[in-house]
Amino acid sequence: MSRVVVLGCAGGGKTTFARRLGERTGAPVICLDAVWQPHWGKDDVPAFRTLMKELHAGETWISDGNFAQATFDIRLPRATLVIWIDRPRIFCAWHAITRVFQSGEEHRIGSLAKVLRFIWNFDRINRPLIEAQRIAHGPDVPVRRLTNDREIAAFLSSCD
């Protein structure tokens, strides 16, 4: 488990899981949402990809985020495990709503409607695209699906 890609819907807890996994394993955590800048657009994808190549060049890392079209050809061929944080839609929506009210949180209430639409349509629109890219670029990388707190806690405990 030296190079892990963490996938899932917005609000599902990918970043929290990746940070906890990084704490347990000592592997550096690469949060794609922190690399991609809010003001960037399609013209910035080449620069983003260059950063992805640099950040994923190491022998150990935990890569948190989807960005399937722009990054899977970089990350998945080197990945040793894919973890899908596969929470119910209502959990993701509730988490997205509550986190905008937490102090120090980067997510803002102004983008909440867009995020909730993304969450609501994730299984119909984004999941099939992510899965297709995952299969295309990492068909032999094992996938572990974690669907609730108990499974996540058990997985993290197994990393000690």
GROMACS elastic network, one bead per residue, 0.5 to 0.9 nm:
[ bonds ]
;  ai    aj funct       b0    kb
    1     4     6  0.65150   500
    1    60     6  0.84416   500
    1    79     6  0.86426   500
    1    80     6  0.58370   500
    1    81     6  0.62586   500
    2    25     6  0.88098   500
    2    27     6  0.76241   500
    2    59     6  0.69139   500
    2    61     6  0.64966   500
    2    62     6  0.79759   500
    2    79     6  0.78321   500
    2    80     6  0.63444   500
    2    81     6  0.80500   500
    3    27     6  0.84046   500
    3    56     6  0.87130   500
    3    58     6  0.88012   500
    3    59     6  0.71017   500
    3    60     6  0.51127   500
    3    62     6  0.58347   500
    3    63     6  0.77044   500
    3    75     6  0.88258   500
    3    78     6  0.70380   500
    3    80     6  0.51823   500
    3    81     6  0.65780   500
    3    82     6  0.87158   500
    4    18     6  0.89409   500
    4    60     6  0.81890   500
    4    61     6  0.63852   500
    4    63     6  0.60293   500
    4    64     6  0.84239   500
    4    76     6  0.89285   500
    4    79     6  0.57091   500
    4    80     6  0.60273   500
    4    82     6  0.57272   500
    4    83     6  0.71764   500
    5    18     6  0.89175   500
    5    61     6  0.84582   500
    5    62     6  0.59546   500
    5    64     6  0.61555   500
    5    65     6  0.75405   500
    5    66     6  0.85393   500
    5    75     6  0.75227   500
    5    76     6  0.74962   500
    5    79     6  0.65978   500
    5    80     6  0.82550   500
    5    81     6  0.64359   500
    5    83     6  0.61959   500
    5    84     6  0.84519   500
    6    14     6  0.63085   500
    6    15     6  0.83135   500
    6    17     6  0.83138   500
    6    18     6  0.69039   500
    6    62     6  0.72630   500
    6    63     6  0.59813   500
    6    65     6  0.60841   500
    6    66     6  0.76362   500
    6    81     6  0.86055   500
    6    82     6  0.59506   500
    6    84     6  0.59760   500
    6    85     6  0.71256   500
    7    14     6  0.66579   500
    7    63     6  0.87124   500
    7    64     6  0.67411   500
    7    65     6  0.55704   500
    7    66     6  0.54657   500
    7    82     6  0.72844   500
    7    83     6  0.60926   500
    7    85     6  0.60903   500
    7    86     6  0.83045   500
    7   130     6  0.87605   500
    8    11     6  0.85148   500
    8    12     6  0.64095   500
    8    13     6  0.80830   500
    8    14     6  0.64816   500
    8    65     6  0.74340   500
    8    66     6  0.70267   500
    8    83     6  0.83593   500
    8    84     6  0.54183   500
    8    86     6  0.58949   500
    8    87     6  0.79173   500
    8   127     6  0.82649   500
    9    12     6  0.54744   500
    9    13     6  0.83290   500
    9    14     6  0.80389   500
    9    66     6  0.84618   500
    9    84     6  0.89207   500
    9    85     6  0.75494   500
    9    86     6  0.72650   500
    9    87     6  0.76672   500
    9    89     6  0.81989   500
    9    92     6  0.70996   500
    9   118     6  0.84493   500
    9   119     6  0.64353   500
    9   122     6  0.66197   500
    9   123     6  0.84825   500
    9   126     6  0.85839   500
    9   127     6  0.81915   500
   10    13     6  0.76439   500
   10    14     6  0.79330   500
   10    92     6  0.64419   500
   10    93     6  0.81970   500
   10    95     6  0.89123   500
   10    96     6  0.73929   500
   10   115     6  0.73244   500
   10   116     6  0.86462   500
   10   118     6  0.76558   500
   10   119     6  0.61718   500
   10   122     6  0.85501   500
   11    14     6  0.77027   500
   11    87     6  0.87488   500
   11    89     6  0.88481   500
   11    91     6  0.75696   500
   11    93     6  0.63793   500
   11    94     6  0.77811   500
   11    95     6  0.53063   500
   11    97     6  0.85969   500
   11    99     6  0.86139   500
   11   115     6  0.86807   500
   11   119     6  0.77975   500
   12    15     6  0.86378   500
   12    85     6  0.64218   500
   12    86     6  0.70515   500
   12    87     6  0.56315   500
   12    88     6  0.80526   500
   12    89     6  0.83220   500
   12    91     6  0.70098   500
   12    93     6  0.83889   500
   12    95     6  0.72454   500
   12    96     6  0.83430   500
   13    16     6  0.53214   500
   13    17     6  0.60480   500
   13    18     6  0.85075   500
   13    85     6  0.70490   500
   13    87     6  0.83706   500
   13    92     6  0.79544   500
   13    95     6  0.81993   500
   14    17     6  0.51938   500
   14    18     6  0.60126   500
   14    19     6  0.85948   500
   14    64     6  0.63424   500
   14    65     6  0.71254   500
   14    84     6  0.84205   500
   14    85     6  0.62623   500
   15    18     6  0.50078   500
   15    19     6  0.60931   500
   15    20     6  0.85546   500
   15    31     6  0.70267   500
   15    64     6  0.60574   500
   15    65     6  0.78115   500
   16    19     6  0.52322   500
   16    20     6  0.62375   500
   16    21     6  0.85952   500
   17    20     6  0.51497   500
   17    21     6  0.60558   500
   17    22     6  0.84771   500
   17    64     6  0.87734   500
   17    85     6  0.83494   500
   17   152     6  0.77860   500
   17   156     6  0.85339   500
   18    21     6  0.50465   500
   18    22     6  0.60111   500
   18    23     6  0.85896   500
   18    29     6  0.66141   500
   18    30     6  0.85829   500
   18    31     6  0.83344   500
   18    62     6  0.64921   500
   18    63     6  0.75251   500
   18    64     6  0.61613   500
   19    23     6  0.61988   500
   19    24     6  0.87142   500
   19    28     6  0.88193   500
   19    29     6  0.65100   500
   19    62     6  0.85165   500
   19    64     6  0.88446   500
   20    23     6  0.50521   500
   20    24     6  0.63224   500
   20    25     6  0.86848   500
   20   156     6  0.75722   500
   21    24     6  0.51269   500
   21    25     6  0.60673   500
   21    26     6  0.80476   500
   21    27     6  0.79776   500
   21    29     6  0.85713   500
   21    62     6  0.79022   500
   21   156     6  0.63791   500
   21   159     6  0.77740   500
   22    25     6  0.52012   500
   22    26     6  0.52341   500
   22    27     6  0.50073   500
   22    28     6  0.61010   500
   22    29     6  0.59730   500
   22    61     6  0.81604   500
   22    62     6  0.68136   500
   23    26     6  0.54630   500
   23    27     6  0.74736   500
   23    28     6  0.86987   500
   24    27     6  0.81848   500
   24   156     6  0.74554   500
   24   157     6  0.86161   500
   24   159     6  0.64781   500
   24   160     6  0.63528   500
   25    28     6  0.87618   500
   25   159     6  0.68358   500
   25   160     6  0.75694   500
   26    29     6  0.89605   500
   26    60     6  0.89261   500
   26    61     6  0.89214   500
   27    60     6  0.56971   500
   27    61     6  0.51232   500
   27    62     6  0.64390   500
   28    60     6  0.70344   500
   28    62     6  0.61593   500
   28    63     6  0.85629   500
   29    61     6  0.58852   500
   29    63     6  0.59976   500
   29    64     6  0.71514   500
   30    33     6  0.89440   500
   30    34     6  0.82065   500
   30    35     6  0.81904   500
   30    55     6  0.72422   500
   30    56     6  0.81934   500
   30    61     6  0.70372   500
   30    62     6  0.59893   500
   30    64     6  0.59449   500
   30    65     6  0.85918   500
   31    34     6  0.53907   500
   31    35     6  0.66582   500
   31    36     6  0.89955   500
   31    62     6  0.83421   500
   31    63     6  0.61838   500
   31    65     6  0.64711   500
   32    35     6  0.50286   500
   32    36     6  0.61267   500
   32    52     6  0.83530   500
   32    63     6  0.72207   500
   32    64     6  0.59846   500
   32    65     6  0.54047   500
   32    66     6  0.78510   500
   32    67     6  0.77368   500
   33    36     6  0.52903   500
   33    37     6  0.75623   500
   33    38     6  0.88303   500
   33    64     6  0.80332   500
   33    65     6  0.67842   500
   33    67     6  0.89576   500
   34    37     6  0.69791   500
   35    48     6  0.75490   500
   35    51     6  0.80177   500
   35    52     6  0.86256   500
   36    39     6  0.86549   500
   36    40     6  0.71194   500
   36    44     6  0.89783   500
   36    45     6  0.89140   500
   36    48     6  0.67172   500
   37    40     6  0.54066   500
   37    41     6  0.87803   500
   38    41     6  0.83115   500
   40    43     6  0.75974   500
   40    44     6  0.57469   500
   40    45     6  0.81280   500
   41    44     6  0.54942   500
   41    45     6  0.71690   500
   42    45     6  0.54933   500
   42    46     6  0.85120   500
   43    46     6  0.71178   500
   43    47     6  0.84188   500
   44    47     6  0.54117   500
   44    48     6  0.62844   500
   44    49     6  0.87458   500
   45    49     6  0.60608   500
   45    50     6  0.85994   500
   45    70     6  0.70735   500
   46    49     6  0.50467   500
   46    50     6  0.62501   500
   46    51     6  0.87186   500
   46    70     6  0.86905   500
   47    50     6  0.50631   500
   47    51     6  0.63369   500
   47    52     6  0.86472   500
   48    51     6  0.51124   500
   48    52     6  0.61844   500
   48    53     6  0.87626   500
   48    70     6  0.82512   500
   48    71     6  0.87690   500
   49    53     6  0.62278   500
   49    54     6  0.86698   500
   49    70     6  0.67755   500
   49    71     6  0.65969   500
   49    74     6  0.80314   500
   50    53     6  0.51859   500
   50    54     6  0.63805   500
   50    55     6  0.86796   500
   51    54     6  0.51205   500
   51    55     6  0.60172   500
   51    56     6  0.84478   500
   52    55     6  0.51381   500
   52    56     6  0.59244   500
   52    57     6  0.84051   500
   52    71     6  0.70823   500
   52    74     6  0.72265   500
   52    75     6  0.79360   500
   53    56     6  0.53430   500
   53    57     6  0.60497   500
   53    71     6  0.87552   500
   53    74     6  0.64127   500
   53    75     6  0.80492   500
   54    57     6  0.53817   500
   54    58     6  0.81979   500
   55    58     6  0.71181   500
   55    61     6  0.85814   500
   56    59     6  0.80812   500
   56    60     6  0.82916   500
   56    61     6  0.69878   500
   56    62     6  0.89587   500
   56    63     6  0.80606   500
   56    74     6  0.78253   500
   56    75     6  0.67592   500
   56    78     6  0.83820   500
   57    60     6  0.86632   500
   57    61     6  0.89640   500
   57    78     6  0.88816   500
   58    61     6  0.69151   500
   59    78     6  0.89408   500
   61    79     6  0.89437   500
   63    75     6  0.80625   500
   65    68     6  0.85562   500
   66    69     6  0.86315   500
   66    71     6  0.81048   500
   66    72     6  0.82337   500
   66   130     6  0.73101   500
   67    70     6  0.56158   500
   67    71     6  0.58484   500
   67    72     6  0.73486   500
   67   130     6  0.82778   500
   68    71     6  0.54758   500
   68    72     6  0.50485   500
   68    73     6  0.82549   500
   68   129     6  0.77115   500
   68   130     6  0.55985   500
   68   131     6  0.87266   500
   68   133     6  0.61876   500
   68   134     6  0.75334   500
   69    72     6  0.64120   500
   69    73     6  0.80664   500
   69   129     6  0.83530   500
   69   130     6  0.78892   500
   69   133     6  0.69384   500
   70    73     6  0.76688   500
   70    74     6  0.84183   500
   71    74     6  0.52648   500
   71    75     6  0.61437   500
   71    76     6  0.82348   500
   72    75     6  0.50631   500
   72    76     6  0.52833   500
   72    77     6  0.78933   500
   72   130     6  0.89152   500
   72   133     6  0.66666   500
   72   134     6  0.67979   500
   72   136     6  0.87757   500
   72   137     6  0.62836   500
   72   138     6  0.80621   500
   73    76     6  0.60700   500
   73    77     6  0.66505   500
   73   133     6  0.82296   500
   73   134     6  0.88070   500
   73   136     6  0.84503   500
   73   137     6  0.55499   500
   73   138     6  0.82642   500
   74    77     6  0.66449   500
   74    78     6  0.75554   500
   74   137     6  0.85289   500
   75    78     6  0.57352   500
   75    79     6  0.61430   500
   75   137     6  0.85325   500
   75   138     6  0.87230   500
   76    80     6  0.81400   500
   76    81     6  0.87488   500
   76    82     6  0.83190   500
   76   134     6  0.71841   500
   76   137     6  0.57850   500
   76   138     6  0.50035   500
   76   139     6  0.87477   500
   76   141     6  0.75475   500
   77    80     6  0.85037   500
   77   137     6  0.61205   500
   77   138     6  0.55210   500
   77   139     6  0.88667   500
   77   140     6  0.89936   500
   77   141     6  0.80951   500
   78   138     6  0.84267   500
   78   141     6  0.89500   500
   79    82     6  0.72071   500
   79   138     6  0.77558   500
   79   141     6  0.67232   500
   80   141     6  0.59065   500
   80   142     6  0.71109   500
   81   141     6  0.56878   500
   81   142     6  0.52245   500
   81   143     6  0.60836   500
   81   144     6  0.75785   500
   82   141     6  0.67020   500
   82   142     6  0.61387   500
   82   144     6  0.62730   500
   82   145     6  0.84655   500
   83    86     6  0.89158   500
   83   142     6  0.84952   500
   83   143     6  0.57346   500
   83   145     6  0.58272   500
   83   146     6  0.72589   500
   84    87     6  0.89883   500
   84   143     6  0.71519   500
   84   144     6  0.61793   500
   84   146     6  0.61773   500
   84   147     6  0.82795   500
   85   144     6  0.86087   500
   85   145     6  0.61274   500
   85   146     6  0.51133   500
   85   147     6  0.61652   500
   85   148     6  0.83465   500
   85   152     6  0.84119   500
   86   145     6  0.62645   500
   86   146     6  0.57461   500
   86   148     6  0.78323   500
   87    90     6  0.83285   500
   87    91     6  0.64156   500
   87    92     6  0.66659   500
   87   146     6  0.77074   500
   87   147     6  0.50397   500
   87   148     6  0.64740   500
   88    91     6  0.53461   500
   88    92     6  0.65200   500
   88    93     6  0.88422   500
   88   147     6  0.77208   500
   88   148     6  0.87690   500
   89    92     6  0.51344   500
   89    93     6  0.61758   500
   89    94     6  0.86260   500
   89   119     6  0.65292   500
   89   120     6  0.65515   500
   89   122     6  0.83813   500
   89   123     6  0.86228   500
   90    93     6  0.50773   500
   90    94     6  0.60816   500
   90    95     6  0.84819   500
   90   119     6  0.87564   500
   90   120     6  0.84951   500
   91    94     6  0.52230   500
   91    95     6  0.60766   500
   91    96     6  0.85469   500
   92    95     6  0.51375   500
   92    96     6  0.60816   500
   92    97     6  0.86167   500
   92   116     6  0.86007   500
   92   119     6  0.68718   500
   93    96     6  0.50940   500
   93    97     6  0.61952   500
   93    98     6  0.86953   500
   93   115     6  0.83162   500
   93   116     6  0.60418   500
   93   119     6  0.65354   500
   93   120     6  0.78251   500
   94    97     6  0.51200   500
   94    98     6  0.61579   500
   94    99     6  0.85427   500
   95    98     6  0.52514   500
   95    99     6  0.59996   500
   95   100     6  0.88629   500
   96    99     6  0.54644   500
   96   100     6  0.68359   500
   96   107     6  0.83737   500
   96   112     6  0.74228   500
   96   115     6  0.75021   500
   96   116     6  0.74647   500
   96   119     6  0.89832   500
   97   100     6  0.59632   500
   97   101     6  0.76738   500
   97   109     6  0.80547   500
   97   112     6  0.70288   500
   97   116     6  0.82672   500
   98   101     6  0.56991   500
   98   102     6  0.70943   500
   99   102     6  0.52095   500
   99   103     6  0.85708   500
   99   105     6  0.67698   500
   99   106     6  0.88885   500
   99   107     6  0.71271   500
   99   108     6  0.86229   500
  100   103     6  0.81469   500
  100   105     6  0.64601   500
  100   106     6  0.77265   500
  100   107     6  0.54131   500
  100   108     6  0.53422   500
  100   109     6  0.56538   500
  100   112     6  0.79570   500
  101   105     6  0.76426   500
  101   107     6  0.87736   500
  101   108     6  0.82135   500
  101   109     6  0.79006   500
  102   105     6  0.56435   500
  103   106     6  0.87939   500
  105   108     6  0.77515   500
  107   110     6  0.87150   500
  107   111     6  0.76704   500
  107   112     6  0.81396   500
  108   111     6  0.58601   500
  108   112     6  0.67860   500
  109   112     6  0.50227   500
  109   113     6  0.81229   500
  110   113     6  0.74745   500
  110   114     6  0.86426   500
  111   114     6  0.54686   500
  111   115     6  0.63355   500
  111   116     6  0.87903   500
  112   115     6  0.50310   500
  112   116     6  0.60663   500
  112   117     6  0.86004   500
  113   116     6  0.51236   500
  113   117     6  0.62314   500
  113   118     6  0.86148   500
  114   117     6  0.51937   500
  114   118     6  0.62395   500
  114   119     6  0.87171   500
  115   119     6  0.61854   500
  115   120     6  0.86043   500
  116   119     6  0.50039   500
  116   120     6  0.60468   500
  116   121     6  0.85731   500
  117   120     6  0.50781   500
  117   121     6  0.61501   500
  117   122     6  0.83016   500
  118   121     6  0.53276   500
  118   122     6  0.57198   500
  118   125     6  0.87563   500
  118   126     6  0.83806   500
  119   122     6  0.50370   500
  119   123     6  0.80617   500
  120   123     6  0.76365   500
  120   124     6  0.85414   500
  121   124     6  0.54088   500
  121   125     6  0.58565   500
  121   126     6  0.74052   500
  122   125     6  0.53734   500
  122   127     6  0.58758   500
  122   128     6  0.87478   500
  123   126     6  0.61615   500
  123   127     6  0.50269   500
  123   128     6  0.71889   500
  124   127     6  0.66581   500
  124   128     6  0.70271   500
  125   128     6  0.62739   500
  125   129     6  0.69235   500
  126   129     6  0.51856   500
  126   130     6  0.60567   500
  126   131     6  0.85106   500
  127   130     6  0.50785   500
  127   131     6  0.59900   500
  127   132     6  0.84984   500
  128   131     6  0.50902   500
  128   132     6  0.60684   500
  128   133     6  0.86434   500
  129   132     6  0.51489   500
  129   133     6  0.62844   500
  129   134     6  0.85321   500
  130   133     6  0.52145   500
  130   134     6  0.60045   500
  130   135     6  0.86100   500
  131   135     6  0.60925   500
  131   136     6  0.84531   500
  132   135     6  0.52632   500
  132   136     6  0.61137   500
  132   137     6  0.86892   500
  133   137     6  0.60429   500
  133   138     6  0.80585   500
  134   137     6  0.54108   500
  134   138     6  0.54218   500
  134   139     6  0.66717   500
  134   141     6  0.88301   500
  135   138     6  0.54053   500
  135   140     6  0.80830   500
  135   141     6  0.88166   500
  136   139     6  0.62053   500
  137   140     6  0.88853   500
  138   141     6  0.53289   500
  138   142     6  0.86804   500
  139   142     6  0.81955   500
  140   143     6  0.89821   500
  145   151     6  0.88416   500
  146   149     6  0.82702   500
  146   150     6  0.88019   500
  146   151     6  0.56505   500
  146   152     6  0.58796   500
  146   155     6  0.82762   500
  147   150     6  0.83927   500
  147   151     6  0.65561   500
  147   152     6  0.74787   500
  148   151     6  0.54865   500
  148   152     6  0.62663   500
  148   153     6  0.86593   500
  149   152     6  0.50729   500
  149   153     6  0.59614   500
  149   154     6  0.84695   500
  150   153     6  0.51745   500
  150   154     6  0.61062   500
  150   155     6  0.85704   500
  151   154     6  0.50978   500
  151   155     6  0.60982   500
  151   156     6  0.86004   500
  152   155     6  0.51440   500
  152   156     6  0.61747   500
  152   157     6  0.85332   500
  153   156     6  0.51593   500
  153   157     6  0.60211   500
  153   158     6  0.85868   500
  154   157     6  0.50462   500
  154   158     6  0.62066   500
  154   159     6  0.89047   500
  155   158     6  0.51545   500
  155   159     6  0.67772   500
  156   159     6  0.52671   500
  156   160     6  0.73754   500
  157   160     6  0.57340   500
